[in-house]
Amino acid sequence: MDTGFDPSLLQDLVNVEMPFGRYQGRLLADLPEPYLVWFANNGFPNGKLGTQLSLIYQIKVNGLEYLLQPLRQPNPRAD
């Protein structure tokens, strides 16, 4: 059964950085929820980034961040 969901979208959330704005350089999965709520109220950007931001917004407002934990790469700078 094809659900139409691409699992690589979840992997992108823990690997792709925000390309602009106040949180430029921060992983999409680490963006604060109020920032994502602002986009939800004012409109997500077009294209892939908008899809990614919308997805992480849905994950955060529904308390599903734990789903991303197994996908995160160890941070070599955290030592």
Sequence and secondary structure as in RCSB ss.txt:
>XXXX:A:sequence
MDTGFDPSLLQDLVNVEMPFGRYQGRLLADLPEPYLVWFANNGFPNGKLGTQLSLIYQIKVNGLEYLLQPLRQPN
PRAD
>XXXX:A:secstr
      THHHHHHTT B  SSTTTTSBGGGS HHHHHHHHHH   SHHHHHHHHHHHHHHHTT GGGGGGG    
GGG 
